[in-house]
Amino acid sequence: MLSFLLALFLLWLFFKLGIGIIKIIAFLFVIVITAFFFTYLLLPLLALFLVGGLAWAAIR
């Protein structure tokens, strides 16, 4: 509920500052794309590097 109130407050604040709905939607789209990138592409790559580093340290 608190996050919903925060979202409503942010929408109200953006409209008061004169930022249009198109800019808000574009910004949210960029946030979703960034979250998708970090979740599905970067984290498995970091996990592979971690496993490789641990294996290299164990073998060495």
PDB file of N, H, CA, C and O in Angstrom:
ATOM      1  N   MET A   1       0.824  -1.194   0.000  1.00  0.00           N
ATOM      2  CA  MET A   1       0.000   0.000   0.000  1.00  0.00           C
ATOM      3  C   MET A   1       0.868   1.256   0.000  1.00  0.00           C
ATOM      4  O   MET A   1       0.552   2.250  -0.654  1.00  0.00           O
ATOM      5  N   LEU A   2       1.963   1.186   0.747  1.00  0.00           N
ATOM      6  H   LEU A   2       2.219   0.379   1.278  1.00  0.00           H
ATOM      7  CA  LEU A   2       2.850   2.342   0.802  1.00  0.00           C
ATOM      8  C   LEU A   2       3.495   2.610  -0.555  1.00  0.00           C
ATOM      9  O   LEU A   2       3.672   3.763  -0.948  1.00  0.00           O
ATOM     10  N   SER A   3       3.847   1.536  -1.269  1.00  0.00           N
ATOM     11  H   SER A   3       3.703   0.599  -0.949  1.00  0.00           H
ATOM     12  CA  SER A   3       4.448   1.733  -2.586  1.00  0.00           C
ATOM     13  C   SER A   3       3.426   2.317  -3.565  1.00  0.00           C
ATOM     14  O   SER A   3       3.783   3.103  -4.443  1.00  0.00           O
ATOM     15  N   PHE A   4       2.159   1.934  -3.413  1.00  0.00           N
ATOM     16  H   PHE A   4       1.868   1.296  -2.700  1.00  0.00           H
ATOM     17  CA  PHE A   4       1.114   2.505  -4.265  1.00  0.00           C
ATOM     18  C   PHE A   4       0.956   3.999  -3.994  1.00  0.00           C
ATOM     19  O   PHE A   4       0.824   4.796  -4.923  1.00  0.00           O
ATOM     20  N   LEU A   5       0.971   4.371  -2.717  1.00  0.00           N
ATOM     21  H   LEU A   5       1.078   3.723  -1.962  1.00  0.00           H
ATOM     22  CA  LEU A   5       0.884   5.790  -2.366  1.00  0.00           C
ATOM     23  C   LEU A   5       2.099   6.558  -2.874  1.00  0.00           C
ATOM     24  O   LEU A   5       1.972   7.695  -3.328  1.00  0.00           O
ATOM     25  N   LEU A   6       3.266   5.946  -2.799  1.00  0.00           N
ATOM     26  H   LEU A   6       3.370   5.022  -2.430  1.00  0.00           H
ATOM     27  CA  LEU A   6       4.471   6.586  -3.315  1.00  0.00           C
ATOM     28  C   LEU A   6       4.378   6.780  -4.820  1.00  0.00           C
ATOM     29  O   LEU A   6       4.777   7.823  -5.338  1.00  0.00           O
ATOM     30  N   ALA A   7       3.851   5.780  -5.531  1.00  0.00           N
ATOM     31  H   ALA A   7       3.526   4.933  -5.110  1.00  0.00           H
ATOM     32  CA  ALA A   7       3.693   5.902  -6.978  1.00  0.00           C
ATOM     33  C   ALA A   7       2.709   7.021  -7.322  1.00  0.00           C
ATOM     34  O   ALA A   7       2.958   7.801  -8.241  1.00  0.00           O
ATOM     35  N   LEU A   8       1.602   7.106  -6.594  1.00  0.00           N
ATOM     36  H   LEU A   8       1.400   6.472  -5.847  1.00  0.00           H
ATOM     37  CA  LEU A   8       0.645   8.187  -6.831  1.00  0.00           C
ATOM     38  C   LEU A   8       1.264   9.546  -6.539  1.00  0.00           C
ATOM     39  O   LEU A   8       1.042  10.504  -7.281  1.00  0.00           O
ATOM     40  N   PHE A   9       2.037   9.635  -5.466  1.00  0.00           N
ATOM     41  H   PHE A   9       2.217   8.857  -4.864  1.00  0.00           H
ATOM     42  CA  PHE A   9       2.706  10.890  -5.134  1.00  0.00           C
ATOM     43  C   PHE A   9       3.690  11.287  -6.226  1.00  0.00           C
ATOM     44  O   PHE A   9       3.769  12.457  -6.599  1.00  0.00           O
ATOM     45  N   LEU A  10       4.439  10.316  -6.737  1.00  0.00           N
ATOM     46  H   LEU A  10       4.375   9.365  -6.433  1.00  0.00           H
ATOM     47  CA  LEU A  10       5.406  10.626  -7.795  1.00  0.00           C
ATOM     48  C   LEU A  10       4.701  11.078  -9.071  1.00  0.00           C
ATOM     49  O   LEU A  10       5.163  12.005  -9.735  1.00  0.00           O
ATOM     50  N   LEU A  11       3.591  10.434  -9.418  1.00  0.00           N
ATOM     51  H   LEU A  11       3.216   9.680  -8.878  1.00  0.00           H
ATOM     52  CA  LEU A  11       2.831  10.874 -10.593  1.00  0.00           C
ATOM     53  C   LEU A  11       2.331  12.300 -10.411  1.00  0.00           C
ATOM     54  O   LEU A  11       2.441  13.123 -11.320  1.00  0.00           O
ATOM     55  N   TRP A  12       1.786  12.589  -9.244  1.00  0.00           N
ATOM     56  H   TRP A  12       1.697  11.921  -8.506  1.00  0.00           H
ATOM     57  CA  TRP A  12       1.310  13.946  -8.970  1.00  0.00           C
ATOM     58  C   TRP A  12       2.455  14.946  -9.049  1.00  0.00           C
ATOM     59  O   TRP A  12       2.295  16.031  -9.607  1.00  0.00           O
ATOM     60  N   LEU A  13       3.610  14.587  -8.493  1.00  0.00           N
ATOM     61  H   LEU A  13       3.740  13.705  -8.039  1.00  0.00           H
ATOM     62  CA  LEU A  13       4.767  15.475  -8.509  1.00  0.00           C
ATOM     63  C   LEU A  13       5.252  15.724  -9.931  1.00  0.00           C
ATOM     64  O   LEU A  13       5.587  16.855 -10.283  1.00  0.00           O
ATOM     65  N   PHE A  14       5.293  14.680 -10.749  1.00  0.00           N
ATOM     66  H   PHE A  14       5.021  13.761 -10.463  1.00  0.00           H
ATOM     67  CA  PHE A  14       5.735  14.845 -12.137  1.00  0.00           C
ATOM     68  C   PHE A  14       4.801  15.772 -12.898  1.00  0.00           C
ATOM     69  O   PHE A  14       5.253  16.614 -13.675  1.00  0.00           O
ATOM     70  N   PHE A  15       3.497  15.619 -12.677  1.00  0.00           N
ATOM     71  H   PHE A  15       3.130  14.936 -12.046  1.00  0.00           H
ATOM     72  CA  PHE A  15       2.555  16.501 -13.368  1.00  0.00           C
ATOM     73  C   PHE A  15       2.680  17.938 -12.877  1.00  0.00           C
ATOM     74  O   PHE A  15       2.539  18.876 -13.662  1.00  0.00           O
ATOM     75  N   LYS A  16       2.946  18.117 -11.581  1.00  0.00           N
ATOM     76  H   LYS A  16       3.060  17.355 -10.944  1.00  0.00           H
ATOM     77  CA  LYS A  16       3.131  19.467 -11.054  1.00  0.00           C
ATOM     78  C   LYS A  16       4.387  20.116 -11.625  1.00  0.00           C
ATOM     79  O   LYS A  16       4.427  21.328 -11.838  1.00  0.00           O
ATOM     80  N   LEU A  17       5.401  19.311 -11.867  1.00  0.00           N
ATOM     81  H   LEU A  17       5.369  18.326 -11.693  1.00  0.00           H
ATOM     82  CA  LEU A  17       6.648  19.834 -12.426  1.00  0.00           C
ATOM     83  C   LEU A  17       6.568  20.040 -13.934  1.00  0.00           C
ATOM     84  O   LEU A  17       7.491  20.589 -14.535  1.00  0.00           O
ATOM     85  N   GLY A  18       5.484  19.608 -14.539  1.00  0.00           N
ATOM     86  H   GLY A  18       4.735  19.161 -14.050  1.00  0.00           H
ATOM     87  CA  GLY A  18       5.303  19.822 -15.964  1.00  0.00           C
ATOM     88  C   GLY A  18       5.880  18.725 -16.836  1.00  0.00           C
ATOM     89  O   GLY A  18       6.104  18.927 -18.029  1.00  0.00           O
ATOM     90  N   ILE A  19       6.122  17.557 -16.240  1.00  0.00           N
ATOM     91  H   ILE A  19       5.940  17.393 -15.271  1.00  0.00           H
ATOM     92  CA  ILE A  19       6.627  16.434 -17.022  1.00  0.00           C
ATOM     93  C   ILE A  19       5.422  15.648 -17.521  1.00  0.00           C
ATOM     94  O   ILE A  19       4.580  15.229 -16.726  1.00  0.00           O
ATOM     95  N   GLY A  20       5.334  15.447 -18.827  1.00  0.00           N
ATOM     96  H   GLY A  20       6.018  15.787 -19.473  1.00  0.00           H
ATOM     97  CA  GLY A  20       4.165  14.811 -19.420  1.00  0.00           C
ATOM     98  C   GLY A  20       4.134  13.308 -19.238  1.00  0.00           C
ATOM     99  O   GLY A  20       5.119  12.686 -18.839  1.00  0.00           O
ATOM    100  N   ILE A  21       2.974  12.741 -19.541  1.00  0.00           N
ATOM    101  H   ILE A  21       2.174  13.246 -19.865  1.00  0.00           H
ATOM    102  CA  ILE A  21       2.766  11.301 -19.378  1.00  0.00           C
ATOM    103  C   ILE A  21       3.635  10.505 -20.348  1.00  0.00           C
ATOM    104  O   ILE A  21       4.032   9.383 -20.036  1.00  0.00           O
ATOM    105  N   ILE A  22       3.939  11.068 -21.521  1.00  0.00           N
ATOM    106  H   ILE A  22       3.617  11.980 -21.775  1.00  0.00           H
ATOM    107  CA  ILE A  22       4.787  10.363 -22.484  1.00  0.00           C
ATOM    108  C   ILE A  22       6.200  10.212 -21.924  1.00  0.00           C
ATOM    109  O   ILE A  22       6.808   9.150 -22.057  1.00  0.00           O
ATOM    110  N   LYS A  23       6.720  11.255 -21.307  1.00  0.00           N
ATOM    111  H   LYS A  23       6.226  12.118 -21.199  1.00  0.00           H
ATOM    112  CA  LYS A  23       8.057  11.171 -20.718  1.00  0.00           C
ATOM    113  C   LYS A  23       8.076  10.199 -19.543  1.00  0.00           C
ATOM    114  O   LYS A  23       9.055   9.478 -19.351  1.00  0.00           O
ATOM    115  N   ILE A  24       7.006  10.176 -18.762  1.00  0.00           N
ATOM    116  H   ILE A  24       6.211  10.762 -18.918  1.00  0.00           H
ATOM    117  CA  ILE A  24       6.937   9.254 -17.630  1.00  0.00           C
ATOM    118  C   ILE A  24       6.922   7.815 -18.133  1.00  0.00           C
ATOM    119  O   ILE A  24       7.636   6.965 -17.601  1.00  0.00           O
ATOM    120  N   ILE A  25       6.116   7.534 -19.154  1.00  0.00           N
ATOM    121  H   ILE A  25       5.536   8.224 -19.587  1.00  0.00           H
ATOM    122  CA  ILE A  25       6.037   6.180 -19.705  1.00  0.00           C
ATOM    123  C   ILE A  25       7.361   5.777 -20.331  1.00  0.00           C
ATOM    124  O   ILE A  25       7.790   4.631 -20.188  1.00  0.00           O
ATOM    125  N   ALA A  26       8.017   6.706 -21.025  1.00  0.00           N
ATOM    126  H   ALA A  26       7.669   7.636 -21.141  1.00  0.00           H
ATOM    127  CA  ALA A  26       9.324   6.404 -21.615  1.00  0.00           C
ATOM    128  C   ALA A  26      10.349   6.097 -20.525  1.00  0.00           C
ATOM    129  O   ALA A  26      11.151   5.174 -20.670  1.00  0.00           O
ATOM    130  N   PHE A  27      10.327   6.860 -19.443  1.00  0.00           N
ATOM    131  H   PHE A  27       9.675   7.610 -19.325  1.00  0.00           H
ATOM    132  CA  PHE A  27      11.249   6.624 -18.334  1.00  0.00           C
ATOM    133  C   PHE A  27      10.995   5.259 -17.695  1.00  0.00           C
ATOM    134  O   PHE A  27      11.942   4.533 -17.391  1.00  0.00           O
ATOM    135  N   LEU A  28       9.731   4.907 -17.492  1.00  0.00           N
ATOM    136  H   LEU A  28       8.962   5.497 -17.739  1.00  0.00           H
ATOM    137  CA  LEU A  28       9.402   3.602 -16.930  1.00  0.00           C
ATOM    138  C   LEU A  28       9.825   2.477 -17.862  1.00  0.00           C
ATOM    139  O   LEU A  28      10.262   1.421 -17.405  1.00  0.00           O
ATOM    140  N   PHE A  29       9.695   2.699 -19.181  1.00  0.00           N
ATOM    141  H   PHE A  29       9.339   3.556 -19.553  1.00  0.00           H
ATOM    142  CA  PHE A  29      10.122   1.704 -20.160  1.00  0.00           C
ATOM    143  C   PHE A  29      11.632   1.481 -20.068  1.00  0.00           C
ATOM    144  O   PHE A  29      12.100   0.344 -20.126  1.00  0.00           O
ATOM    145  N   VAL A  30      12.381   2.554 -19.925  1.00  0.00           N
ATOM    146  H   VAL A  30      12.001   3.478 -19.877  1.00  0.00           H
ATOM    147  CA  VAL A  30      13.837   2.438 -19.782  1.00  0.00           C
ATOM    148  C   VAL A  30      14.189   1.696 -18.495  1.00  0.00           C
ATOM    149  O   VAL A  30      15.118   0.888 -18.483  1.00  0.00           O
ATOM    150  N   ILE A  31      13.464   1.958 -17.422  1.00  0.00           N
ATOM    151  H   ILE A  31      12.709   2.614 -17.431  1.00  0.00           H
ATOM    152  CA  ILE A  31      13.712   1.249 -16.162  1.00  0.00           C
ATOM    153  C   ILE A  31      13.439  -0.243 -16.321  1.00  0.00           C
ATOM    154  O   ILE A  31      14.202  -1.069 -15.818  1.00  0.00           O
ATOM    155  N   VAL A  32      12.357  -0.596 -17.016  1.00  0.00           N
ATOM    156  H   VAL A  32      11.737   0.074 -17.424  1.00  0.00           H
ATOM    157  CA  VAL A  32      12.028  -2.011 -17.218  1.00  0.00           C
ATOM    158  C   VAL A  32      13.096  -2.692 -18.064  1.00  0.00           C
ATOM    159  O   VAL A  32      13.505  -3.811 -17.755  1.00  0.00           O
ATOM    160  N   ILE A  33      13.552  -2.036 -19.123  1.00  0.00           N
ATOM    161  H   ILE A  33      13.220  -1.127 -19.375  1.00  0.00           H
ATOM    162  CA  ILE A  33      14.594  -2.615 -19.973  1.00  0.00           C
ATOM    163  C   ILE A  33      15.887  -2.802 -19.177  1.00  0.00           C
ATOM    164  O   ILE A  33      16.559  -3.824 -19.318  1.00  0.00           O
ATOM    165  N   THR A  34      16.235  -1.828 -18.348  1.00  0.00           N
ATOM    166  H   THR A  34      15.690  -0.998 -18.234  1.00  0.00           H
ATOM    167  CA  THR A  34      17.443  -1.937 -17.529  1.00  0.00           C
ATOM    168  C   THR A  34      17.319  -3.078 -16.518  1.00  0.00           C
ATOM    169  O   THR A  34      18.267  -3.841 -16.331  1.00  0.00           O
ATOM    170  N   ALA A  35      16.174  -3.199 -15.873  1.00  0.00           N
ATOM    171  H   ALA A  35      15.404  -2.579 -16.025  1.00  0.00           H
ATOM    172  CA  ALA A  35      15.962  -4.282 -14.911  1.00  0.00           C
ATOM    173  C   ALA A  35      16.029  -5.636 -15.610  1.00  0.00           C
ATOM    174  O   ALA A  35      16.590  -6.588 -15.069  1.00  0.00           O
ATOM    175  N   PHE A  36      15.458  -5.725 -16.811  1.00  0.00           N
ATOM    176  H   PHE A  36      15.002  -4.952 -17.251  1.00  0.00           H
ATOM    177  CA  PHE A  36      15.519  -6.967 -17.585  1.00  0.00           C
ATOM    178  C   PHE A  36      16.960  -7.320 -17.905  1.00  0.00           C
ATOM    179  O   PHE A  36      17.364  -8.476 -17.775  1.00  0.00           O
ATOM    180  N   PHE A  37      17.744  -6.319 -18.326  1.00  0.00           N
ATOM    181  H   PHE A  37      17.416  -5.380 -18.431  1.00  0.00           H
ATOM    182  CA  PHE A  37      19.148  -6.560 -18.659  1.00  0.00           C
ATOM    183  C   PHE A  37      19.911  -7.083 -17.449  1.00  0.00           C
ATOM    184  O   PHE A  37      20.633  -8.075 -17.553  1.00  0.00           O
ATOM    185  N   PHE A  38      19.756  -6.424 -16.303  1.00  0.00           N
ATOM    186  H   PHE A  38      19.169  -5.619 -16.219  1.00  0.00           H
ATOM    187  CA  PHE A  38      20.511  -6.837 -15.124  1.00  0.00           C
ATOM    188  C   PHE A  38      20.052  -8.193 -14.605  1.00  0.00           C
ATOM    189  O   PHE A  38      20.867  -8.976 -14.119  1.00  0.00           O
ATOM    190  N   THR A  39      18.759  -8.477 -14.703  1.00  0.00           N
ATOM    191  H   THR A  39      18.097  -7.841 -15.098  1.00  0.00           H
ATOM    192  CA  THR A  39      18.245  -9.718 -14.134  1.00  0.00           C
ATOM    193  C   THR A  39      18.590 -10.929 -14.983  1.00  0.00           C
ATOM    194  O   THR A  39      19.035 -11.950 -14.458  1.00  0.00           O
ATOM    195  N   TYR A  40      18.389 -10.826 -16.291  1.00  0.00           N
ATOM    196  H   TYR A  40      18.027  -9.997 -16.718  1.00  0.00           H
ATOM    197  CA  TYR A  40      18.487 -12.011 -17.128  1.00  0.00           C
ATOM    198  C   TYR A  40      19.791 -12.124 -17.899  1.00  0.00           C
ATOM    199  O   TYR A  40      20.096 -13.205 -18.404  1.00  0.00           O
ATOM    200  N   LEU A  41      20.566 -11.069 -18.012  1.00  0.00           N
ATOM    201  H   LEU A  41      20.318 -10.191 -17.602  1.00  0.00           H
ATOM    202  CA  LEU A  41      21.798 -11.148 -18.774  1.00  0.00           C
ATOM    203  C   LEU A  41      23.038 -10.975 -17.912  1.00  0.00           C
ATOM    204  O   LEU A  41      23.992 -11.742 -18.044  1.00  0.00           O
ATOM    205  N   LEU A  42      23.039  -9.991 -17.041  1.00  0.00           N
ATOM    206  H   LEU A  42      22.264  -9.369 -16.934  1.00  0.00           H
ATOM    207  CA  LEU A  42      24.248  -9.684 -16.288  1.00  0.00           C
ATOM    208  C   LEU A  42      24.459 -10.629 -15.107  1.00  0.00           C
ATOM    209  O   LEU A  42      25.590 -11.043 -14.853  1.00  0.00           O
ATOM    210  N   LEU A  43      23.404 -10.975 -14.385  1.00  0.00           N
ATOM    211  H   LEU A  43      22.486 -10.638 -14.590  1.00  0.00           H
ATOM    212  CA  LEU A  43      23.569 -11.839 -13.215  1.00  0.00           C
ATOM    213  C   LEU A  43      24.070 -13.239 -13.563  1.00  0.00           C
ATOM    214  O   LEU A  43      24.956 -13.735 -12.866  1.00  0.00           O
ATOM    215  N   PRO A  44      23.554 -13.911 -14.606  1.00  0.00           N
ATOM    216  CA  PRO A  44      24.148 -15.212 -14.961  1.00  0.00           C
ATOM    217  C   PRO A  44      25.603 -15.094 -15.406  1.00  0.00           C
ATOM    218  O   PRO A  44      26.407 -15.986 -15.135  1.00  0.00           O
ATOM    219  N   LEU A  45      25.943 -14.012 -16.079  1.00  0.00           N
ATOM    220  H   LEU A  45      25.290 -13.288 -16.299  1.00  0.00           H
ATOM    221  CA  LEU A  45      27.331 -13.804 -16.490  1.00  0.00           C
ATOM    222  C   LEU A  45      28.232 -13.635 -15.263  1.00  0.00           C
ATOM    223  O   LEU A  45      29.322 -14.204 -15.206  1.00  0.00           O
ATOM    224  N   LEU A  46      27.776 -12.855 -14.291  1.00  0.00           N
ATOM    225  H   LEU A  46      26.891 -12.392 -14.338  1.00  0.00           H
ATOM    226  CA  LEU A  46      28.543 -12.698 -13.054  1.00  0.00           C
ATOM    227  C   LEU A  46      28.650 -14.020 -12.292  1.00  0.00           C
ATOM    228  O   LEU A  46      29.684 -14.304 -11.687  1.00  0.00           O
ATOM    229  N   ALA A  47      27.597 -14.822 -12.318  1.00  0.00           N
ATOM    230  H   ALA A  47      26.757 -14.592 -12.810  1.00  0.00           H
ATOM    231  CA  ALA A  47      27.639 -16.123 -11.651  1.00  0.00           C
ATOM    232  C   ALA A  47      28.649 -17.039 -12.334  1.00  0.00           C
ATOM    233  O   ALA A  47      29.368 -17.774 -11.658  1.00  0.00           O
ATOM    234  N   LEU A  48      28.712 -17.006 -13.666  1.00  0.00           N
ATOM    235  H   LEU A  48      28.128 -16.408 -14.215  1.00  0.00           H
ATOM    236  CA  LEU A  48      29.703 -17.812 -14.381  1.00  0.00           C
ATOM    237  C   LEU A  48      31.115 -17.369 -14.036  1.00  0.00           C
ATOM    238  O   LEU A  48      31.991 -18.209 -13.828  1.00  0.00           O
ATOM    239  N   PHE A  49      31.349 -16.067 -13.973  1.00  0.00           N
ATOM    240  H   PHE A  49      30.637 -15.385 -14.143  1.00  0.00           H
ATOM    241  CA  PHE A  49      32.668 -15.569 -13.591  1.00  0.00           C
ATOM    242  C   PHE A  49      33.021 -15.998 -12.165  1.00  0.00           C
ATOM    243  O   PHE A  49      34.167 -16.352 -11.886  1.00  0.00           O
ATOM    244  N   LEU A  50      32.046 -15.965 -11.274  1.00  0.00           N
ATOM    245  H   LEU A  50      31.116 -15.677 -11.501  1.00  0.00           H
ATOM    246  CA  LEU A  50      32.279 -16.367  -9.892  1.00  0.00           C
ATOM    247  C   LEU A  50      32.635 -17.848  -9.810  1.00  0.00           C
ATOM    248  O   LEU A  50      33.581 -18.219  -9.115  1.00  0.00           O
ATOM    249  N   VAL A  51      31.889 -18.694 -10.512  1.00  0.00           N
ATOM    250  H   VAL A  51      31.121 -18.393 -11.077  1.00  0.00           H
ATOM    251  CA  VAL A  51      32.167 -20.134 -10.495  1.00  0.00           C
ATOM    252  C   VAL A  51      33.523 -20.407 -11.131  1.00  0.00           C
ATOM    253  O   VAL A  51      34.294 -21.223 -10.627  1.00  0.00           O
ATOM    254  N   GLY A  52      33.815 -19.727 -12.240  1.00  0.00           N
ATOM    255  H   GLY A  52      33.188 -19.065 -12.650  1.00  0.00           H
ATOM    256  CA  GLY A  52      35.117 -19.905 -12.884  1.00  0.00           C
ATOM    257  C   GLY A  52      36.258 -19.460 -11.990  1.00  0.00           C
ATOM    258  O   GLY A  52      37.292 -20.125 -11.921  1.00  0.00           O
ATOM    259  N   GLY A  53      36.079 -18.346 -11.310  1.00  0.00           N
ATOM    260  H   GLY A  53      35.239 -17.806 -11.366  1.00  0.00           H
ATOM    261  CA  GLY A  53      37.116 -17.863 -10.405  1.00  0.00           C
ATOM    262  C   GLY A  53      37.330 -18.792  -9.227  1.00  0.00           C
ATOM    263  O   GLY A  53      38.465 -19.026  -8.812  1.00  0.00           O
ATOM    264  N   LEU A  54      36.233 -19.324  -8.683  1.00  0.00           N
ATOM    265  H   LEU A  54      35.312 -19.133  -9.021  1.00  0.00           H
ATOM    266  CA  LEU A  54      36.362 -20.268  -7.573  1.00  0.00           C
ATOM    267  C   LEU A  54      37.026 -21.562  -8.022  1.00  0.00           C
ATOM    268  O   LEU A  54      37.855 -22.118  -7.301  1.00  0.00           O
ATOM    269  N   ALA A  55      36.666 -22.047  -9.213  1.00  0.00           N
ATOM    270  H   ALA A  55      35.993 -21.596  -9.799  1.00  0.00           H
ATOM    271  CA  ALA A  55      37.293 -23.265  -9.735  1.00  0.00           C
ATOM    272  C   ALA A  55      38.779 -23.029  -9.995  1.00  0.00           C
ATOM    273  O   ALA A  55      39.610 -23.884  -9.689  1.00  0.00           O
ATOM    274  N   TRP A  56      39.107 -21.883 -10.552  1.00  0.00           N
ATOM    275  H   TRP A  56      38.432 -21.189 -10.801  1.00  0.00           H
ATOM    276  CA  TRP A  56      40.510 -21.568 -10.824  1.00  0.00           C
ATOM    277  C   TRP A  56      41.308 -21.468  -9.526  1.00  0.00           C
ATOM    278  O   TRP A  56      42.449 -21.924  -9.455  1.00  0.00           O
ATOM    279  N   ALA A  57      40.698 -20.865  -8.494  1.00  0.00           N
ATOM    280  H   ALA A  57      39.771 -20.495  -8.551  1.00  0.00           H
ATOM    281  CA  ALA A  57      41.383 -20.747  -7.207  1.00  0.00           C
ATOM    282  C   ALA A  57      41.537 -22.115  -6.536  1.00  0.00           C
ATOM    283  O   ALA A  57      42.543 -22.372  -5.875  1.00  0.00           O
ATOM    284  N   ALA A  58      40.548 -22.986  -6.703  1.00  0.00           N
ATOM    285  H   ALA A  58      39.730 -22.777  -7.240  1.00  0.00           H
ATOM    286  CA  ALA A  58      40.624 -24.311  -6.087  1.00  0.00           C
ATOM    287  C   ALA A  58      41.661 -25.181  -6.788  1.00  0.00           C
ATOM    288  O   ALA A  58      42.376 -25.939  -6.133  1.00  0.00           O
ATOM    289  N   ILE A  59      41.749 -25.080  -8.100  1.00  0.00           N
ATOM    290  H   ILE A  59      41.168 -24.464  -8.632  1.00  0.00           H
ATOM    291  CA  ILE A  59      42.712 -25.880  -8.860  1.00  0.00           C
ATOM    292  C   ILE A  59      44.129 -25.370  -8.615  1.00  0.00           C
ATOM    293  O   ILE A  59      45.064 -26.160  -8.481  1.00  0.00           O
ATOM    294  N   ARG A  60      44.281 -24.070  -8.557  1.00  0.00           N
ATOM    295  H   ARG A  60      43.522 -23.429  -8.665  1.00  0.00           H
ATOM    296  CA  ARG A  60      45.591 -23.458  -8.348  1.00  0.00           C
ATOM    297  C   ARG A  60      46.012 -23.614  -6.921  1.00  0.00           C
ATOM    298  O   ARG A  60      47.093 -23.162  -6.543  1.00  0.00           O
TER     299      ARG A  60
END
